[in-house]
Amino acid sequence: MSAGLRKKRHRAAGFTLIEMVAVIVVLGIVTAGFIDFLGLGTKVYVDAVGREQVVSQTRYMMERATREVREALPNSVRVATVGNVQCIEFVPIAASSTYINIAVAPEAPNSSVKLVMHDVAGIDADKIVVYPLSSFDVYGSDPATATTGNIFKLAAVPGNGSAAQTVNLLNSVRFDADSPTGRYFLVKNAVAYCADSNSGTIRRYGNYWPPLAGQQVPPQNAIGVLMAENLKSGSAPFDYASATLVTNAVVQMTFDVVRNGEEVNFHHEVHLINVP
């Protein structure tokens, strides 16, 4: 074999060092660009999912709070702020109808009332309320021991039915006043939504009864369930305007949610059409 042929075969057998370096450089540039492209796409996806999660979470919390507040006992809504925590507290209505007879001052106390019951089953209530004109009428006394006032403890949960029933109370009591429409409410426990602008969380507290006339922030002896996060620092989302002779009571909820420097604002107004 001639020297020239051997030289040609040697050249065709591989790459030169310069060619290998050039290929490595090109592959590095392509790989870097591909990684940047994937990273950008992944970041966009993660941001979109996180944003949607925050929005959905806040919307769910607002919708649930709206539904519960709308069914609140008249004049049971109150708002208080302590430090960086603000709470809206209210008592949901379990059932409502008209009464036939209750003991009203100056009548003698009575341990029973005669009510027209709803034709519904499974009433979850242990207190009766008549004509609450202020939050003090709801929270100002202990229903289990009070003998005068607007709210008292039932001896047993009444059954369902559309006819009149005699319902026993825990004590012999006397209501402060008759309702102009003869209306009563059956309730059980209070509910509160508390916003902590320091931790950026909103929690729901339920299944408790306020032990004091003054609102506790957050409620004592109650477990808070996390409802939403990422609340803007310094937020005070709840505002309550009591009813007047010409307007219903109004609850305004404003939630400013911040995530990765992006801020989303939610505002909702709830009109409370329940009247004493």
Salt bridges, closest charged atoms under 4 A:
ASP47 OD2 - LYS43 NZ 3.05
GLU63 OE2 - ARG67 NE 2.79
GLU68 OE2 - ARG204 NH2 2.66
GLU89 OE1 - ARG78 NE 2.75
ASP124 OD1 - LYS188 NZ 3.13
ASP126 OD1 - LYS127 NZ 2.97
GLU262 OE1 - ARG51 NE 2.74
GLU263 OE1 - LYS232 NZ 3.45
GLU269 OE1 - HIS271 NE2 3.04
